[in-house]
Amino acid sequence: MKRKIWMCMLTVAVLLTLFAPIPTGVCNDGGTRTYTALTYKIVNWHRLIGEEKPYEQTRVYWFPNNFKPIDELWSMEKPNVKQSFEATLVELQNTYAMVAPLEGEWERLSSDKIAFSTADLGDIGVEIGDEVRVYYTGEMMESYPAQISAVQWEKVKDLRHRAYTGQWLDKETAEKQDTDIFDHIVITEIYSDCFFATPAIPMPWTIKLNGELSEDWCVGDQVICTYENVYRQDEKIEADLLTIAQSDWEPEPGVAYKPVIYLYPEEETEVSVKLSLDGRLTCTYPAYNTGWEVTASPDGTLTDQSGQTYNYLYWEGETNAKWDMTEGFCVKGEDTAAFLEQALEKLGLTRKEANEFIVYWLPMMEQNPYNIISFQQEIYTDGAKLTVDPTPDTLIRVFMTWQGTECYVNIKEQVLTAPERTGFTVVEWGGTEVK
């Protein structure tokens, strides 16, 4: 009996020695902690990268890697580390960009010019002189300019440390407006002397409001303003800010918001577009009347009979559709942007189209704990029939329904696919919040 007890105790002791981790120290790298057993090591990485940029991750390293020193384990880990810095864009070609890291960025200590490939990053609508945030993995190659493996980049939207130096519209040729033409807006970009916004109630306008914003306001805030000296030129509006306050506008359930239609013919083509909606159109631009008649260019520019140009055809409407939310995705609010980037690529949108989609919907979604997201198919296309003449070779219609929720919801994952874009291509995207 005693022998059995001793054998059991010995077995437990051996198992504890092999598999029970014990704390083995805190590293002088920002606070990384290690826990070691004979067969594996747990590392809670909290390592400073550059200036006050902690890398936080928990990893398990099995035998024989558990016996490697922490610096060697870091060499294994570093290719997975995603780092970022802010910079000014100084050169942009088809698949190549060069930036100058801003003063204070750790990367500037290595080089004042950094180059990277944009072939897999897509078009984010930036120009020379714009400030961007660049994300990369791995080591910086010591050349001139330095080389990095960029995995993502985005335009910096909060620029209140500098004034806006461009000309937004030409007031000599722009139309002076006598009345207020917008109310609830979402801030999209901030400078020291002005800010840009888009209407919260969907309209195809970009608005520049001249005036200084206090630190109380951030990109993504929904506000309502009073203003004067209003000018409009095509889809651009400029005005002088008088007052600003928080907006309480919310999307109405059952309304299809900001479906926009892009036309990409292979050569300049006269195109007719008609929409048959099971419901009621509430807003269109340009005016729909009995349909849209435009001249479409291969780059997507649309010209109406009066010579006015547009980036896309816009409509909004109340629909009688009953949305199917049995398949889709449950996504953390903070992960919504990354999820949409991947999902919209699978659904066939270009980076430019996806960027316009995300910029519109993200401010309404990212503050929720979770979002249930489903991309509608036949229910949407049957309830909003689109007729295009000449018939497109490729038709892509993306309509997102979403619902904020306080907790994670288990939902059957939706399979996302898209046709190959060939020939005359028509693309549409829109969405609605489900209450």
PEURRA-V640098 format. One record per residue. N is the residue number from 1. RES is the residue in three letters. OMEGA is omega as a letter, one per 40 degrees, with the letter a starting at -180 (* if undefined). Layout:
<<N | RES | OMEGA> <N | RES | OMEGA>>
This chain:
<<1 | MET | i> <2 | LYS | a> <3 | ARG | i> <4 | LYS | i> <5 | ILE | i> <6 | TRP | i> <7 | MET | i> <8 | CYS | i> <9 | MET | i> <10 | LEU | i> <11 | THR | i> <12 | VAL | a> <13 | ALA | i> <14 | VAL | a> <15 | LEU | i> <16 | LEU | i> <17 | THR | a> <18 | LEU | a> <19 | PHE | a> <20 | ALA | a> <21 | PRO | i> <22 | ILE | i> <23 | PRO | a> <24 | THR | i> <25 | GLY | i> <26 | VAL | a> <27 | CYS | i> <28 | ASN | a> <29 | ASP | a> <30 | GLY | i> <31 | GLY | i> <32 | THR | i> <33 | ARG | a> <34 | THR | i> <35 | TYR | a> <36 | THR | i> <37 | ALA | a> <38 | LEU | a> <39 | THR | a> <40 | TYR | i> <41 | LYS | i> <42 | ILE | i> <43 | VAL | i> <44 | ASN | a> <45 | TRP | i> <46 | HIS | a> <47 | ARG | i> <48 | LEU | i> <49 | ILE | a> <50 | GLY | a> <51 | GLU | i> <52 | GLU | i> <53 | LYS | a> <54 | PRO | i> <55 | TYR | a> <56 | GLU | a> <57 | GLN | i> <58 | THR | a> <59 | ARG | i> <60 | VAL | a> <61 | TYR | a> <62 | TRP | i> <63 | PHE | e> <64 | PRO | a> <65 | ASN | a> <66 | ASN | i> <67 | PHE | a> <68 | LYS | i> <69 | PRO | a> <70 | ILE | i> <71 | ASP | i> <72 | GLU | i> <73 | LEU | i> <74 | TRP | i> <75 | SER | i> <76 | MET | a> <77 | GLU | a> <78 | LYS | i> <79 | PRO | i> <80 | ASN | a> <81 | VAL | i> <82 | LYS | i> <83 | GLN | a> <84 | SER | i> <85 | PHE | i> <86 | GLU | a> <87 | ALA | i> <88 | THR | i> <89 | LEU | a> <90 | VAL | i> <91 | GLU | a> <92 | LEU | i> <93 | GLN | a> <94 | ASN | a> <95 | THR | a> <96 | TYR | i> <97 | ALA | i> <98 | MET | a> <99 | VAL | i> <100 | ALA | a> <101 | PRO | i> <102 | LEU | i> <103 | GLU | a> <104 | GLY | i> <105 | GLU | a> <106 | TRP | a> <107 | GLU | a> <108 | ARG | i> <109 | LEU | i> <110 | SER | a> <111 | SER | i> <112 | ASP | i> <113 | LYS | i> <114 | ILE | a> <115 | ALA | i> <116 | PHE | i> <117 | SER | i> <118 | THR | a> <119 | ALA | a> <120 | ASP | a> <121 | LEU | i> <122 | GLY | a> <123 | ASP | i> <124 | ILE | i> <125 | GLY | a> <126 | VAL | i> <127 | GLU | i> <128 | ILE | a> <129 | GLY | i> <130 | ASP | i> <131 | GLU | a> <132 | VAL | i> <133 | ARG | a> <134 | VAL | i> <135 | TYR | a> <136 | TYR | i> <137 | THR | i> <138 | GLY | a> <139 | GLU | i> <140 | MET | a> <141 | MET | a> <142 | GLU | i> <143 | SER | i> <144 | TYR | e> <145 | PRO | i> <146 | ALA | a> <147 | GLN | i> <148 | ILE | i> <149 | SER | a> <150 | ALA | i> <151 | VAL | a> <152 | GLN | i> <153 | TRP | a> <154 | GLU | i> <155 | LYS | i> <156 | VAL | a> <157 | LYS | i> <158 | ASP | a> <159 | LEU | a> <160 | ARG | i> <161 | HIS | i> <162 | ARG | a> <163 | ALA | i> <164 | TYR | a> <165 | THR | a> <166 | GLY | i> <167 | GLN | a> <168 | TRP | i> <169 | LEU | a> <170 | ASP | a> <171 | LYS | i> <172 | GLU | a> <173 | THR | i> <174 | ALA | a> <175 | GLU | i> <176 | LYS | a> <177 | GLN | a> <178 | ASP | a> <179 | THR | i> <180 | ASP | a> <181 | ILE | i> <182 | PHE | i> <183 | ASP | a> <184 | HIS | a> <185 | ILE | i> <186 | VAL | a> <187 | ILE | a> <188 | THR | a> <189 | GLU | a> <190 | ILE | i> <191 | TYR | a> <192 | SER | a> <193 | ASP | a> <194 | CYS | i> <195 | PHE | i> <196 | PHE | a> <197 | ALA | i> <198 | THR | a> <199 | PRO | i> <200 | ALA | i> <201 | ILE | a> <202 | PRO | i> <203 | MET | a> <204 | PRO | a> <205 | TRP | i> <206 | THR | a> <207 | ILE | i> <208 | LYS | i> <209 | LEU | a> <210 | ASN | a> <211 | GLY | a> <212 | GLU | i> <213 | LEU | i> <214 | SER | i> <215 | GLU | i> <216 | ASP | a> <217 | TRP | a> <218 | CYS | i> <219 | VAL | a> <220 | GLY | i> <221 | ASP | i> <222 | GLN | a> <223 | VAL | i> <224 | ILE | a> <225 | CYS | i> <226 | THR | a> <227 | TYR | i> <228 | GLU | i> <229 | ASN | a> <230 | VAL | i> <231 | TYR | i> <232 | ARG | i> <233 | GLN | a> <234 | ASP | a> <235 | GLU | i> <236 | LYS | i> <237 | ILE | i> <238 | GLU | i> <239 | ALA | i> <240 | ASP | a> <241 | LEU | i> <242 | LEU | i> <243 | THR | i> <244 | ILE | i> <245 | ALA | i> <246 | GLN | i> <247 | SER | i> <248 | ASP | a> <249 | TRP | i> <250 | GLU | i> <251 | PRO | i> <252 | GLU | i> <253 | PRO | i> <254 | GLY | i> <255 | VAL | i> <256 | ALA | a> <257 | TYR | i> <258 | LYS | i> <259 | PRO | i> <260 | VAL | a> <261 | ILE | i> <262 | TYR | i> <263 | LEU | a> <264 | TYR | i> <265 | PRO | i> <266 | GLU | i> <267 | GLU | a> <268 | GLU | a> <269 | THR | i> <270 | GLU | a> <271 | VAL | i> <272 | SER | a> <273 | VAL | i> <274 | LYS | a> <275 | LEU | i> <276 | SER | a> <277 | LEU | i> <278 | ASP | a> <279 | GLY | a> <280 | ARG | i> <281 | LEU | i> <282 | THR | i> <283 | CYS | i> <284 | THR | i> <285 | TYR | e> <286 | PRO | a> <287 | ALA | a> <288 | TYR | a> <289 | ASN | i> <290 | THR | a> <291 | GLY | i> <292 | TRP | i> <293 | GLU | a> <294 | VAL | i> <295 | THR | a> <296 | ALA | i> <297 | SER | a> <298 | PRO | i> <299 | ASP | i> <300 | GLY | i> <301 | THR | a> <302 | LEU | a> <303 | THR | i> <304 | ASP | a> <305 | GLN | i> <306 | SER | a> <307 | GLY | i> <308 | GLN | a> <309 | THR | a> <310 | TYR | i> <311 | ASN | a> <312 | TYR | i> <313 | LEU | a> <314 | TYR | i> <315 | TRP | i> <316 | GLU | a> <317 | GLY | i> <318 | GLU | a> <319 | THR | i> <320 | ASN | a> <321 | ALA | i> <322 | LYS | a> <323 | TRP | i> <324 | ASP | a> <325 | MET | a> <326 | THR | i> <327 | GLU | i> <328 | GLY | a> <329 | PHE | i> <330 | CYS | a> <331 | VAL | i> <332 | LYS | i> <333 | GLY | a> <334 | GLU | i> <335 | ASP | a> <336 | THR | a> <337 | ALA | a> <338 | ALA | i> <339 | PHE | a> <340 | LEU | i> <341 | GLU | a> <342 | GLN | a> <343 | ALA | a> <344 | LEU | i> <345 | GLU | i> <346 | LYS | a> <347 | LEU | i> <348 | GLY | i> <349 | LEU | i> <350 | THR | i> <351 | ARG | i> <352 | LYS | i> <353 | GLU | i> <354 | ALA | i> <355 | ASN | i> <356 | GLU | i> <357 | PHE | a> <358 | ILE | a> <359 | VAL | a> <360 | TYR | a> <361 | TRP | a> <362 | LEU | a> <363 | PRO | i> <364 | MET | a> <365 | MET | a> <366 | GLU | a> <367 | GLN | i> <368 | ASN | i> <369 | PRO | i> <370 | TYR | i> <371 | ASN | i> <372 | ILE | a> <373 | ILE | i> <374 | SER | i> <375 | PHE | a> <376 | GLN | a> <377 | GLN | a> <378 | GLU | a> <379 | ILE | i> <380 | TYR | a> <381 | THR | i> <382 | ASP | a> <383 | GLY | i> <384 | ALA | a> <385 | LYS | a> <386 | LEU | i> <387 | THR | a> <388 | VAL | i> <389 | ASP | e> <390 | PRO | a> <391 | THR | a> <392 | PRO | i> <393 | ASP | i> <394 | THR | i> <395 | LEU | i> <396 | ILE | i> <397 | ARG | a> <398 | VAL | i> <399 | PHE | a> <400 | MET | i> <401 | THR | a> <402 | TRP | a> <403 | GLN | i> <404 | GLY | i> <405 | THR | a> <406 | GLU | a> <407 | CYS | a> <408 | TYR | i> <409 | VAL | i> <410 | ASN | a> <411 | ILE | i> <412 | LYS | a> <413 | GLU | a> <414 | GLN | i> <415 | VAL | a> <416 | LEU | i> <417 | THR | i> <418 | ALA | i> <419 | PRO | i> <420 | GLU | a> <421 | ARG | i> <422 | THR | i> <423 | GLY | i> <424 | PHE | a> <425 | THR | i> <426 | VAL | a> <427 | VAL | i> <428 | GLU | i> <429 | TRP | i> <430 | GLY | i> <431 | GLY | i> <432 | THR | i> <433 | GLU | i> <434 | VAL | i> <435 | LYS | *>>
